[in-house]
């Protein structure tokens, strides 16, 4: 049997993780797929990551500050996304490698892949073939634009995915060009879509005994989070406009520069009660009682003038102190936190959101914990991300029954590298 994350963590009443006993065949790479299988591993699933020296996962690559390669085991992104998993090194294009995968599929509950739709079927490893060997297998395929349709073979990464989904056209300022955000927002969004779909399929299989193929379009997964923009056009016939920090109803609704360089305060006021709290925090200056600011509608109609007044007040203060003051007055407000401030934040520290995982090459390093809790009795126990191919012999030998001689023959044939 392969090692699952420990069922006990030393805490009284600790139960087995909810997915203990579920085995996952993980073909994924980059971000969207590995984050999905990381969530499964965090809940106790045994995740076997299939890797190949012929085409290494991009997140394993990278360089140090002096420009030298980090090696395949030291990249922080990879170590975050692949913690608690096992790694086997197997060339899917070789006959021996295919046989290894077919045997693995026969003893797994779930398979996950985020290749283009043609890749695994072309290798003879598509769902139909795997399901012949294991009818109870749940397989999730999460390609960029889906397995059907005229654009099914389109190649996308995060930035172009935001563009084709129309999100970039909604981001930016009045009169300015469309802007994409600086990271692949669609990847984590679709990771959660995939994670929930797999949980639903496992629940369904527990009642019917049947596996299934889940087909997820990452484009459609991203579009599912953009309901307001889509409804603006389909219901009202209007193309949504870029608004910057403006809100269609709230005012003030913006970020304002504080006293110190690089400091900003976010304020969002949606009701008269919140406006009254903002006025009280500002000391109820005379201008707040003038007609242009007397009602929510009037404030929105005069939002530019309102922003100038609020910005003038914020500019003379420390934004963290103002955020606390505004919160005490019932106003939704927060300082724009830097990454350093988040990593050292006492609230997140108290909740255990940042954890330390010891890695054999990098030593102890900080990591982000699973963002949901299933009760204190199921707190995840994290293991370091696997070294490249670290568990090849263990998985093939102990789980599949390959002998030492057979493993040597597979390596000599190039199936294991």
C-alpha positions as CSV (number, residue, x, y, z in Angstrom):
1,X,0.0,0.0,0.0
2,X,1.2,3.5,-0.7
3,X,1.6,6.0,2.2
4,X,-1.4,8.2,2.8
5,X,-1.0,11.4,4.8
6,X,-1.2,10.4,8.4
7,X,-4.7,9.9,9.8
8,X,-3.6,11.3,13.1
9,X,-1.9,14.6,13.7
10,X,-1.4,14.4,17.5
11,X,-4.5,16.3,18.3
12,X,-7.2,14.8,20.4
13,X,-10.2,13.6,18.4
14,X,-8.3,13.8,15.1
15,X,-10.2,11.9,12.4
16,X,-9.0,10.4,9.1
17,X,-9.0,13.0,6.3
18,X,-12.3,12.9,4.3
19,X,-10.6,11.7,1.1
20,X,-8.3,9.1,2.7
21,X,-8.5,6.0,0.6
22,X,-9.1,7.9,-2.7
23,X,-6.3,7.4,-5.2
24,X,-5.8,10.1,-7.9
25,X,-3.8,9.7,-11.2
26,X,-2.5,13.2,-11.8
27,X,-1.5,14.1,-15.4
28,X,-1.7,17.8,-14.7
29,X,0.9,20.6,-15.1
30,X,1.4,24.4,-14.7
31,X,-1.3,25.8,-12.4
32,X,-5.0,25.0,-13.0
33,X,-4.7,21.3,-12.9
34,X,-2.1,20.9,-10.1
35,X,-4.0,23.3,-7.8
36,X,-7.1,21.1,-8.2
37,X,-5.2,17.9,-7.3
38,X,-3.4,19.8,-4.5
39,X,-6.8,20.4,-2.9
40,X,-7.6,16.7,-3.2
41,X,-4.3,15.8,-1.6
42,X,-4.9,18.3,1.2
43,X,-8.1,16.4,2.0
44,X,-6.2,13.1,2.2
45,X,-6.3,11.7,-1.3
46,X,-3.3,9.8,-2.5
47,X,-2.2,11.8,-5.6
48,X,0.3,10.2,-8.0
49,X,1.8,12.9,-10.2
50,X,2.9,11.5,-13.6
51,X,5.9,13.4,-14.9
52,X,8.3,13.1,-17.8
53,X,11.8,14.3,-18.4
54,X,10.8,14.8,-22.1
55,X,8.5,17.6,-21.1
56,X,9.0,18.9,-17.6
57,X,6.2,20.7,-15.8
58,X,6.8,24.5,-16.3
59,X,6.5,25.1,-12.6
60,X,9.6,23.0,-11.9
61,X,11.7,25.4,-13.9
62,X,13.2,28.7,-12.9
63,X,16.5,30.5,-12.1
64,X,18.2,31.9,-9.1
65,X,19.0,35.5,-8.7
66,X,22.4,35.0,-10.3
67,X,20.8,33.4,-13.3
68,X,21.8,29.9,-12.6
69,X,19.1,27.2,-12.9
70,X,17.3,26.2,-9.7
71,X,17.1,22.6,-10.6
72,X,13.8,20.6,-10.8
73,X,13.0,20.5,-7.1
74,X,13.5,24.0,-5.7
75,X,10.9,26.2,-7.4
76,X,8.5,27.7,-4.9
77,X,5.5,27.6,-7.1
78,X,5.9,23.9,-7.8
79,X,6.4,23.2,-4.2
80,X,3.3,25.0,-3.2
81,X,1.1,23.4,-5.9
82,X,2.3,19.8,-5.5
83,X,2.7,19.3,-1.8
84,X,1.7,16.0,-0.3
85,X,1.8,14.3,-3.7
86,X,3.8,11.4,-5.0
87,X,5.9,11.7,-8.2
88,X,6.7,9.1,-10.8
89,X,8.8,9.7,-13.9
90,X,7.2,8.0,-16.9
91,X,7.4,8.6,-20.7
92,X,3.8,8.4,-21.9
93,X,4.9,8.1,-25.5
94,X,6.8,4.9,-25.0
95,X,5.1,1.4,-25.1
96,X,6.4,0.6,-21.6
97,X,5.3,3.9,-20.3
98,X,1.8,3.4,-21.6
99,X,1.5,0.0,-20.0
100,X,2.5,1.6,-16.7
101,X,-0.2,4.2,-17.0
102,X,-2.9,1.6,-18.0
103,X,-2.0,-0.5,-14.9
104,X,-2.1,2.6,-12.7
105,X,-5.5,3.6,-14.1
106,X,-6.8,0.2,-13.1
107,X,-6.2,0.9,-9.4
108,X,-7.1,4.6,-9.2
109,X,-10.4,6.3,-8.4
110,X,-9.8,9.6,-10.2
111,X,-7.7,10.8,-13.1
112,X,-7.2,14.5,-13.8
113,X,-5.6,16.1,-16.9
114,X,-5.4,19.6,-18.4
115,X,-3.9,18.9,-21.8
116,X,-5.4,19.9,-25.1
117,X,-8.3,17.5,-25.9
118,X,-6.3,15.6,-28.5
119,X,-3.2,14.7,-26.4
120,X,-4.2,11.7,-24.2
121,X,-6.5,10.1,-26.8
122,X,-3.7,10.3,-29.4
123,X,-1.5,8.4,-26.9
124,X,-4.1,5.8,-26.4
125,X,-4.8,7.0,-22.9
126,X,-8.1,8.8,-23.3
127,X,-11.1,8.2,-21.0
128,X,-12.7,5.5,-23.2
129,X,-9.5,3.3,-23.0
130,X,-9.0,3.9,-19.3
131,X,-12.6,3.2,-18.5
132,X,-12.4,-0.2,-20.3
133,X,-9.9,-1.2,-17.6
134,X,-11.7,0.6,-14.7
135,X,-15.4,1.3,-15.2
136,X,-15.5,3.0,-11.9
137,X,-12.9,5.6,-12.8
138,X,-13.8,9.3,-12.6
139,X,-11.8,11.3,-15.1
140,X,-11.7,15.1,-15.3
141,X,-10.4,16.8,-18.4
142,X,-10.0,20.6,-18.2
143,X,-8.9,22.0,-21.5
144,X,-8.8,25.7,-22.5
145,X,-11.9,25.8,-24.6
146,X,-13.5,22.4,-24.1
147,X,-13.3,19.1,-26.0
148,X,-15.9,20.1,-28.7
149,X,-16.5,23.0,-30.9
150,X,-14.5,24.7,-33.7
151,X,-11.9,26.2,-31.3
152,X,-11.3,23.0,-29.3
153,X,-7.6,22.8,-30.2
154,X,-6.8,26.5,-29.4
155,X,-3.7,26.8,-27.2
156,X,-4.2,29.2,-24.2
157,X,-2.3,30.4,-21.2
158,X,-3.8,32.6,-18.4
159,X,-3.3,36.0,-20.1
160,X,-4.9,35.0,-23.4
161,X,-7.6,33.1,-21.5
162,X,-8.7,36.3,-19.9
163,X,-8.7,38.0,-23.2
164,X,-10.8,35.4,-25.0
165,X,-13.3,35.3,-22.1
166,X,-13.8,39.1,-22.4
167,X,-12.6,39.8,-18.9
168,X,-9.9,42.1,-20.2
169,X,-12.5,44.2,-22.1
170,X,-14.2,45.0,-18.7
171,X,-11.0,46.0,-16.9
172,X,-9.4,49.5,-17.2
173,X,-10.5,53.1,-17.0
174,X,-12.9,55.3,-18.9
175,X,-11.4,56.2,-22.3
176,X,-8.4,53.9,-21.8
177,X,-7.5,50.5,-23.3
178,X,-8.6,47.1,-22.0
179,X,-6.3,45.7,-19.4
180,X,-5.6,42.1,-18.3
181,X,-4.7,41.5,-14.7
182,X,-1.1,40.4,-14.1
183,X,-1.7,36.8,-13.2
184,X,-3.7,33.9,-14.6
185,X,-6.9,34.5,-12.7
186,X,-8.7,31.7,-14.7
187,X,-6.4,29.0,-13.4
188,X,-7.4,29.0,-9.7
189,X,-11.0,29.7,-10.6
190,X,-11.1,26.6,-12.7
191,X,-9.1,24.6,-10.1
192,X,-12.1,25.1,-7.8
193,X,-14.6,24.2,-10.5
194,X,-12.7,21.0,-11.1
195,X,-12.3,20.2,-7.4
196,X,-16.0,20.5,-6.7
197,X,-16.9,18.5,-9.8
198,X,-14.7,15.6,-8.7
199,X,-16.2,15.7,-5.2
200,X,-19.7,15.5,-6.8
201,X,-18.7,12.6,-9.0
202,X,-17.2,10.7,-6.1
203,X,-20.5,11.2,-4.2
204,X,-22.4,10.0,-7.2
205,X,-20.2,7.0,-7.6
206,X,-20.8,6.1,-3.9
207,X,-24.5,5.7,-4.7
208,X,-24.3,4.2,-8.2
209,X,-20.9,2.5,-8.4
210,X,-20.4,4.2,-11.8
211,X,-17.5,6.3,-12.9
212,X,-17.8,9.1,-15.5
213,X,-15.9,11.6,-17.6
214,X,-16.1,15.2,-16.5
215,X,-15.4,17.7,-19.3
216,X,-14.5,21.2,-18.2
217,X,-14.0,24.2,-20.4
218,X,-11.7,26.7,-18.7
219,X,-13.2,29.5,-20.8
220,X,-16.7,28.6,-19.6
221,X,-15.5,28.2,-16.1
222,X,-14.2,31.8,-16.2
223,X,-17.3,33.1,-17.9
224,X,-19.4,31.6,-15.1
225,X,-17.8,34.2,-12.7
226,X,-18.7,37.2,-15.0
227,X,-22.5,37.1,-14.7
228,X,-22.9,40.9,-14.3
229,X,-21.2,41.8,-17.5
230,X,-23.0,39.1,-19.5
231,X,-26.4,40.1,-18.0
232,X,-25.8,43.7,-18.8
233,X,-25.7,42.8,-22.5
234,X,-28.3,40.0,-22.6
235,X,-30.9,41.7,-20.5
236,X,-30.3,45.4,-21.2
237,X,-28.7,45.3,-24.7
238,X,-25.8,47.4,-23.4
239,X,-22.1,46.6,-23.8
240,X,-20.5,46.9,-20.3
241,X,-18.1,49.8,-20.0
242,X,-14.8,50.0,-18.3
243,X,-15.2,51.8,-15.0
244,X,-11.9,51.7,-13.2
245,X,-12.7,51.7,-9.5
246,X,-16.2,53.1,-10.0
247,X,-19.3,51.1,-8.9
248,X,-22.6,51.4,-10.7
249,X,-24.4,52.4,-7.4
250,X,-21.9,53.0,-4.6
251,X,-20.2,56.3,-3.9
252,X,-17.6,56.8,-2.6
253,X,-16.1,53.7,-4.0
254,X,-12.4,54.1,-4.7
255,X,-8.9,53.8,-3.4
256,X,-7.3,56.9,-1.9
257,X,-3.6,57.7,-1.4
258,X,-2.5,57.9,2.2
259,X,0.1,60.0,4.0
260,X,3.0,57.6,3.3
261,X,4.5,56.7,0.0
262,X,2.8,53.7,-1.6
263,X,0.0,53.6,1.0
264,X,-3.6,53.4,-0.2
265,X,-7.0,53.0,1.5
266,X,-10.1,51.3,0.0
267,X,-13.5,52.8,0.9
268,X,-16.8,51.5,-0.3
269,X,-20.1,53.1,0.9
270,X,-23.4,51.6,-0.1
271,X,-26.0,52.9,2.4
272,X,-26.9,56.2,4.1
273,X,-25.9,54.6,7.4
274,X,-22.4,53.9,6.1
275,X,-22.2,57.4,4.7
276,X,-23.2,58.8,8.1
277,X,-20.4,56.7,9.7
278,X,-17.9,58.1,7.2
279,X,-19.0,61.6,7.9
280,X,-18.6,61.0,11.7
281,X,-15.1,59.6,11.1
282,X,-14.2,62.7,9.2
283,X,-15.5,65.0,11.9
284,X,-18.7,65.9,10.0
285,X,-17.2,68.7,7.9
286,X,-19.6,71.2,6.4
287,X,-19.4,70.0,2.9
288,X,-20.9,66.6,3.8
289,X,-24.2,68.4,4.5
290,X,-24.4,70.1,1.2
291,X,-27.1,69.2,-1.4
292,X,-24.8,67.3,-3.8
293,X,-24.0,64.8,-1.1
294,X,-27.4,64.6,0.7
295,X,-28.5,61.2,-0.7
296,X,-27.0,58.1,-2.2
297,X,-28.2,58.9,-5.7
298,X,-26.8,62.5,-5.4
299,X,-23.5,61.3,-4.1
300,X,-23.2,58.9,-7.1
301,X,-24.1,61.7,-9.5
302,X,-21.4,63.9,-8.0
303,X,-18.9,61.0,-7.4
304,X,-15.9,62.8,-8.9
305,X,-16.3,65.8,-6.6
306,X,-16.9,63.4,-3.7
307,X,-13.7,61.5,-4.5
308,X,-11.7,64.8,-4.4
309,X,-13.1,65.6,-0.9
310,X,-12.5,62.1,0.5
311,X,-9.0,61.9,-1.1
312,X,-8.0,65.2,0.6
313,X,-9.0,63.8,4.0
314,X,-7.2,60.5,3.5
315,X,-4.0,62.1,2.2
316,X,-3.2,63.4,5.7
317,X,-3.5,60.2,7.6
318,X,-2.0,56.7,8.1
319,X,-4.2,54.3,6.1
320,X,-4.1,51.6,8.7
321,X,-5.2,53.9,11.5
322,X,-8.0,55.3,9.2
323,X,-9.1,51.7,8.3
324,X,-9.6,51.0,12.0
325,X,-11.4,54.2,12.6
326,X,-13.8,53.7,9.7
327,X,-14.5,50.1,10.7
328,X,-15.4,51.3,14.2
329,X,-17.9,53.6,12.5
330,X,-19.4,50.8,10.4
331,X,-17.7,51.8,7.1
332,X,-16.3,49.0,4.9
333,X,-12.7,50.1,4.5
334,X,-9.3,48.5,4.4
335,X,-5.7,49.5,3.8
336,X,-4.3,48.0,0.6
337,X,-2.0,45.4,2.1
338,X,1.3,44.4,0.6
339,X,2.4,40.8,0.5
340,X,4.9,41.5,3.3
341,X,2.0,42.8,5.5
342,X,-0.1,39.8,4.7
343,X,2.6,37.2,5.5
344,X,3.1,38.9,8.8
345,X,-0.5,39.6,9.5
346,X,-1.5,38.6,13.1
347,X,-5.1,37.6,12.0
348,X,-3.9,35.2,9.3
349,X,-1.2,33.9,11.7
350,X,-3.8,33.3,14.4
351,X,-5.9,31.3,11.9
352,X,-2.9,29.2,10.8
353,X,-3.2,30.3,7.1
354,X,0.6,30.2,6.6
355,X,2.3,27.0,7.4
356,X,5.9,25.8,7.3
357,X,6.9,22.7,5.3
358,X,10.3,21.2,5.5
359,X,11.7,20.3,2.1
360,X,14.8,18.1,1.6
361,X,16.5,20.5,-0.8
362,X,15.2,23.9,0.3
363,X,14.8,23.3,4.0
364,X,11.8,24.8,5.9
365,X,9.8,27.1,3.7
366,X,6.5,29.0,4.2
367,X,3.4,27.8,2.3
368,X,-0.2,28.7,2.0
369,X,-2.7,26.4,3.8
370,X,-6.0,25.2,2.4
371,X,-8.3,28.2,2.7
372,X,-11.3,26.2,4.0
373,X,-11.7,24.3,7.3
374,X,-13.6,21.1,7.8
375,X,-13.6,21.3,11.6
376,X,-10.6,21.0,13.9
377,X,-10.7,17.2,13.7
378,X,-9.7,17.3,10.0
379,X,-6.8,19.8,10.0
380,X,-4.6,18.8,7.0
381,X,-1.2,17.3,7.5
382,X,1.1,18.6,4.7
383,X,4.1,16.8,3.2
384,X,6.7,18.4,1.0
385,X,6.3,18.4,-2.7
386,X,7.9,15.4,-4.3
387,X,11.4,15.4,-5.8
388,X,11.3,14.7,-9.5
389,X,10.4,11.0,-9.9
390,X,10.9,10.4,-6.2
391,X,8.4,7.7,-5.9
392,X,8.7,5.9,-9.2
393,X,10.1,2.6,-7.8
394,X,7.8,2.7,-4.8
395,X,4.6,3.2,-6.8
396,X,5.5,0.7,-9.5
397,X,7.0,-1.9,-7.2
398,X,4.7,-1.8,-4.2
399,X,1.5,-0.7,-5.8
400,X,1.7,-2.4,-9.3
401,X,4.0,-5.3,-8.4
402,X,6.9,-4.6,-10.8
403,X,10.0,-6.4,-9.9
404,X,13.4,-4.8,-9.7
405,X,14.4,-6.5,-13.0
406,X,11.3,-5.2,-14.7
407,X,12.0,-1.7,-13.5
408,X,15.5,-1.9,-14.9
409,X,14.1,-3.1,-18.3
410,X,11.7,-0.2,-18.4
411,X,14.5,2.3,-17.7
412,X,16.7,0.7,-20.4
413,X,13.8,1.0,-22.8
414,X,13.4,4.6,-22.0
415,X,9.9,4.3,-20.4
416,X,11.3,5.5,-17.1
417,X,13.8,8.3,-17.2
